[in-house]
């Protein structure tokens, strides 16, 4: 099998246009039914705020691979100088089950998440025909920073300003960005939330904190899943999920809306509705859109295959017997 780690992933880099196309293709494969994706289990023990998640899937089409992502999330790791998340993806040949690659790196998981966000932003901008927009990012850890990188790469010519906030502070000194002069570090989350046409939450907050309604016509990318108090979303009619069964659990904002406000499967759209059926075109321009993705393992497998193929082409990684 081929062993790939952080070094190889960084050497290959992030072609965000290609990665967004990969996400788009994966949505179409899923919509065709050529996939298998059991609901992912959460392993918890001792400190129940920690979790390790098993995410198996098979993806057909041009991906044609099975595999599993095994990802841990230990929020207190930052206090001892360790990353919050650690991730390993194992790919299997779909015909024989033979392990074909191991990706020992958190980057494919982060890249997968940002790629799906980039795809959602693409369809939102197409539906709204925005010439320029204000981008907000709450949470400036690795996920927030890679989302900024993705947005700058794909939509930099449309971004008027990028506002960022993190409760732990934001250091931009190491950020190599051609749009550095457009990035503003704000003092509160409200200063990011209010003026943003597109808002991305990438926090590890233990408590919901957003308590006011979103701006008219805004896109809310709820990457971190647990940021909004139900009353903040009371007026939001357009709710989009990647998979209802996955996201309506584990104390997500979708589950809170389900339990407290009666949100049901019939009330939401899916990412496939947006990508394959252009459903956002039917939404009024002044209506906010709330996208809450739990994270689908089909995207992890597709992302891993993307990097495996490039590693093979470039002679990167280590062949293991």
C-alpha positions as CSV (number, residue, x, y, z in Angstrom):
1,X,0.0,0.0,0.0
2,X,1.0,3.6,-0.4
3,X,1.7,5.6,2.8
4,X,1.1,9.3,2.6
5,X,1.6,11.9,5.4
6,X,1.5,15.6,5.9
7,X,4.7,16.2,4.0
8,X,3.3,14.7,0.8
9,X,-0.1,16.4,1.1
10,X,1.6,19.7,1.5
11,X,3.9,19.0,-1.5
12,X,0.9,18.3,-3.7
13,X,-0.8,21.4,-2.4
14,X,-4.4,22.6,-2.6
15,X,-5.7,23.2,-6.1
16,X,-9.0,24.6,-4.8
17,X,-10.6,24.7,-8.3
18,X,-9.9,21.0,-8.8
19,X,-11.0,20.2,-5.3
20,X,-14.3,22.0,-5.7
21,X,-14.9,20.1,-8.9
22,X,-14.0,16.9,-7.0
23,X,-16.7,17.7,-4.4
24,X,-19.2,18.5,-7.2
25,X,-18.6,15.2,-8.9
26,X,-19.0,13.4,-5.6
27,X,-22.4,15.0,-5.0
28,X,-23.5,13.8,-8.4
29,X,-22.3,10.2,-7.7
30,X,-24.2,10.2,-4.4
31,X,-27.3,11.6,-6.1
32,X,-27.1,8.7,-8.6
33,X,-27.1,6.2,-5.7
34,X,-23.7,4.7,-6.5
35,X,-22.4,4.9,-3.0
36,X,-22.7,3.3,0.5
37,X,-22.3,5.3,3.7
38,X,-23.4,3.9,7.1
39,X,-24.2,6.5,9.8
40,X,-20.9,7.1,11.5
41,X,-20.5,6.0,15.2
42,X,-18.9,8.1,17.9
43,X,-16.6,6.5,20.3
44,X,-16.5,8.2,23.7
45,X,-14.9,7.2,27.0
46,X,-13.6,8.9,30.2
47,X,-13.9,12.6,29.2
48,X,-17.1,12.7,27.1
49,X,-16.3,15.9,25.4
50,X,-13.7,13.9,23.4
51,X,-14.7,11.7,20.6
52,X,-13.2,9.4,17.9
53,X,-15.4,9.0,14.9
54,X,-15.4,6.1,12.4
55,X,-16.5,7.2,8.9
56,X,-16.7,4.4,6.4
57,X,-17.9,4.8,2.8
58,X,-17.9,3.4,-0.7
59,X,-17.9,5.9,-3.6
60,X,-18.6,4.6,-7.2
61,X,-18.2,6.5,-10.4
62,X,-14.8,7.9,-11.2
63,X,-13.8,7.6,-7.6
64,X,-14.4,3.8,-7.3
65,X,-13.0,3.3,-3.9
66,X,-14.0,2.1,-0.4
67,X,-12.4,3.1,2.9
68,X,-12.7,4.6,6.3
69,X,-11.7,7.8,8.0
70,X,-10.8,7.4,11.7
71,X,-10.7,10.9,13.2
72,X,-10.3,12.0,16.8
73,X,-11.4,15.3,18.3
74,X,-10.0,16.2,21.6
75,X,-10.7,20.0,22.3
76,X,-8.3,20.3,25.3
77,X,-5.3,19.2,23.2
78,X,-4.6,22.9,22.4
79,X,-3.7,23.4,26.1
80,X,-0.8,20.9,25.8
81,X,0.4,22.1,22.4
82,X,-1.3,19.3,20.3
83,X,-3.7,19.6,17.4
84,X,-7.3,19.2,18.4
85,X,-7.9,16.7,15.6
86,X,-5.9,13.7,14.3
87,X,-7.1,11.8,11.3
88,X,-6.1,8.6,9.4
89,X,-7.8,7.5,6.1
90,X,-7.5,3.9,4.8
91,X,-8.5,3.2,1.2
92,X,-9.4,-0.2,0.0
93,X,-9.6,-1.6,-3.5
94,X,-13.4,-1.9,-4.1
95,X,-13.2,-5.3,-5.8
96,X,-10.8,-7.2,-3.6
97,X,-10.8,-5.2,-0.3
98,X,-7.0,-5.0,-0.5
99,X,-5.7,-1.9,1.4
100,X,-4.3,0.4,-1.3
101,X,-3.3,3.5,0.7
102,X,-3.1,5.1,4.1
103,X,-3.2,8.9,4.5
104,X,-1.9,9.8,7.9
105,X,-2.7,13.5,8.1
106,X,-5.5,15.8,9.2
107,X,-5.2,17.8,6.0
108,X,-7.4,15.8,3.8
109,X,-10.2,16.1,6.3
110,X,-9.7,19.9,6.5
111,X,-9.5,20.2,2.7
112,X,-12.6,18.1,2.3
113,X,-14.5,20.4,4.5
114,X,-13.4,23.6,2.8
115,X,-14.0,22.1,-0.6
116,X,-17.6,21.4,0.2
117,X,-18.0,24.9,1.5
118,X,-16.4,26.2,-1.7
119,X,-19.0,24.3,-3.7
120,X,-21.8,25.7,-1.6
121,X,-20.5,29.2,-2.0
122,X,-20.3,28.7,-5.8
123,X,-24.0,27.8,-6.1
124,X,-25.0,30.6,-3.7
125,X,-23.1,33.2,-5.7
126,X,-24.6,31.9,-9.0
127,X,-28.1,32.1,-7.5
128,X,-27.6,35.6,-6.1
129,X,-25.4,37.1,-8.8
130,X,-23.4,39.1,-6.2
131,X,-20.7,41.2,-7.8
132,X,-18.9,41.7,-4.5
133,X,-19.4,40.3,-1.0
134,X,-18.2,40.6,2.6
135,X,-16.8,37.3,4.0
136,X,-16.8,36.6,7.8
137,X,-14.9,33.8,9.6
138,X,-15.5,33.1,13.3
139,X,-12.8,30.7,14.5
140,X,-9.2,31.0,13.2
141,X,-7.8,27.6,13.8
142,X,-6.7,25.4,10.9
143,X,-10.2,24.9,9.5
144,X,-10.9,28.7,9.5
145,X,-7.6,29.5,7.9
146,X,-8.0,26.9,5.2
147,X,-11.5,28.2,4.5
148,X,-10.0,31.7,4.0
149,X,-7.4,30.2,1.7
150,X,-10.1,28.5,-0.3
151,X,-12.3,31.5,-0.5
152,X,-9.4,33.7,-1.6
153,X,-8.4,31.3,-4.3
154,X,-11.8,30.7,-5.7
155,X,-13.5,34.0,-5.2
156,X,-10.8,36.6,-4.3
157,X,-11.8,39.0,-7.1
158,X,-15.3,39.2,-5.6
159,X,-14.3,39.6,-1.9
160,X,-14.7,43.2,-0.6
161,X,-13.5,42.4,2.9
162,X,-12.7,39.4,5.1
163,X,-13.5,39.9,8.8
164,X,-12.1,37.3,11.3
165,X,-12.5,36.7,15.0
166,X,-11.3,34.1,17.4
167,X,-11.9,34.1,21.1
168,X,-8.2,33.2,21.6
169,X,-7.1,36.0,19.3
170,X,-6.0,36.1,15.7
171,X,-2.4,36.2,14.5
172,X,-2.0,37.1,10.9
173,X,1.8,37.4,10.8
174,X,2.3,34.0,9.2
175,X,-0.5,34.4,6.7
176,X,0.8,34.7,3.1
177,X,-2.2,36.2,1.4
178,X,-2.5,38.3,-1.7
179,X,-5.6,39.8,-0.1
180,X,-3.9,40.6,3.2
181,X,-5.0,44.3,3.0
182,X,-8.6,43.1,2.9
183,X,-8.4,41.1,6.1
184,X,-9.7,42.8,9.3
185,X,-9.3,41.2,12.8
186,X,-12.4,42.1,14.8
187,X,-12.8,42.4,18.5
188,X,-16.1,40.5,18.8
189,X,-18.0,37.8,16.9
190,X,-20.8,40.4,16.4
191,X,-18.5,42.6,14.4
192,X,-18.0,39.7,12.0
193,X,-21.5,38.4,12.0
194,X,-23.5,41.6,11.2
195,X,-21.8,42.8,8.0
196,X,-21.1,39.4,6.4
197,X,-22.8,38.3,3.3
198,X,-21.2,34.9,3.7
199,X,-20.4,33.8,7.3
200,X,-18.4,30.7,8.1
201,X,-18.3,29.4,11.7
202,X,-15.2,27.2,12.4
203,X,-15.2,27.2,16.2
204,X,-14.9,24.6,19.0
205,X,-17.3,26.5,21.2
206,X,-18.8,24.5,24.1
207,X,-21.8,26.9,24.2
208,X,-24.0,28.4,21.6
209,X,-23.4,32.1,21.3
210,X,-25.0,33.5,18.2
211,X,-28.3,34.9,19.4
212,X,-29.5,37.4,16.8
213,X,-31.0,36.8,13.3
214,X,-28.7,36.8,10.3
215,X,-28.5,39.6,7.7
216,X,-30.9,39.6,4.8
217,X,-29.8,37.4,1.9
218,X,-26.8,36.0,3.8
219,X,-25.2,32.6,3.6
220,X,-24.4,30.9,6.9
221,X,-21.9,28.0,6.6
222,X,-22.3,26.3,10.0
223,X,-19.1,24.2,9.7
224,X,-18.7,23.8,13.4
225,X,-22.3,22.8,13.9
226,X,-23.0,24.2,17.4
227,X,-22.9,28.0,17.2
228,X,-26.5,29.2,16.8
229,X,-29.1,29.5,19.5
230,X,-32.5,28.3,18.1
231,X,-34.0,31.8,18.4
232,X,-31.3,33.2,16.1
233,X,-32.6,31.0,13.3
234,X,-36.3,31.4,13.9
235,X,-36.9,33.4,10.7
236,X,-34.6,31.3,8.5
237,X,-36.7,29.4,6.0
238,X,-34.0,27.8,3.8
239,X,-32.1,25.2,5.7
240,X,-29.7,22.9,3.8
241,X,-28.0,19.8,5.1
242,X,-25.6,17.3,3.6
243,X,-27.4,14.3,5.2
244,X,-30.4,14.6,7.5
245,X,-29.8,11.3,9.4
246,X,-26.2,12.3,10.0
247,X,-26.7,15.9,11.1
248,X,-29.9,15.6,13.2
249,X,-28.1,14.2,16.2
250,X,-25.1,14.8,18.5
251,X,-26.4,18.1,19.8
252,X,-26.0,19.9,16.5
253,X,-27.9,23.1,15.7
254,X,-30.1,21.1,13.4
255,X,-31.0,18.7,16.2
256,X,-31.8,21.6,18.5
257,X,-34.1,23.1,15.8
258,X,-35.7,19.7,15.4
259,X,-36.3,19.2,19.1
260,X,-37.2,22.8,20.0
261,X,-38.7,24.2,16.8
262,X,-40.1,21.1,15.1
263,X,-37.7,21.2,12.1
264,X,-38.2,18.0,10.1
265,X,-36.6,16.2,7.2
266,X,-39.4,17.5,4.9
267,X,-38.4,21.1,5.8
268,X,-34.8,21.0,4.6
269,X,-33.0,20.8,1.3
270,X,-30.0,18.7,0.7
271,X,-26.7,19.6,-0.9
272,X,-27.7,17.4,-3.8
273,X,-30.8,19.6,-4.3
274,X,-28.5,22.6,-4.5
275,X,-25.9,21.1,-6.8
276,X,-27.9,18.8,-9.0
277,X,-31.3,20.6,-9.1
278,X,-30.3,24.3,-8.7
279,X,-32.7,24.7,-5.8
280,X,-31.2,28.0,-4.6
281,X,-32.5,29.6,-7.8
282,X,-36.0,29.4,-6.3
283,X,-35.0,31.3,-3.1
284,X,-35.7,35.0,-2.8
285,X,-32.6,37.2,-2.8
286,X,-33.3,38.6,0.6
287,X,-33.7,35.2,2.3
288,X,-30.8,34.0,4.4
289,X,-29.6,30.4,3.7
290,X,-28.4,28.2,6.5
291,X,-26.1,25.3,5.5
292,X,-25.3,22.8,8.2
293,X,-23.0,19.9,7.0
294,X,-22.2,17.1,9.4
295,X,-19.5,16.0,7.1
296,X,-20.0,13.0,4.8
297,X,-17.4,10.2,4.6
298,X,-18.0,10.0,0.8
299,X,-16.2,13.3,0.5
300,X,-13.3,12.0,2.6
301,X,-12.9,9.0,0.4
302,X,-13.0,11.1,-2.8
303,X,-10.5,13.5,-1.3
304,X,-8.2,10.7,-0.3
305,X,-8.4,9.2,-3.8
306,X,-7.6,12.6,-5.3
307,X,-4.4,12.9,-3.2
308,X,-3.5,9.2,-3.7
309,X,-3.6,9.5,-7.5
310,X,-1.5,12.7,-7.5
311,X,1.0,11.1,-5.1
312,X,1.3,8.1,-7.4
313,X,1.8,10.4,-10.5
314,X,4.5,12.4,-8.8
315,X,6.3,9.5,-7.1
316,X,5.4,10.8,-3.6
317,X,4.8,8.7,-0.5
318,X,6.2,5.4,0.7
319,X,5.3,2.0,-0.7
320,X,4.7,-0.5,2.1
321,X,4.7,-4.3,1.7
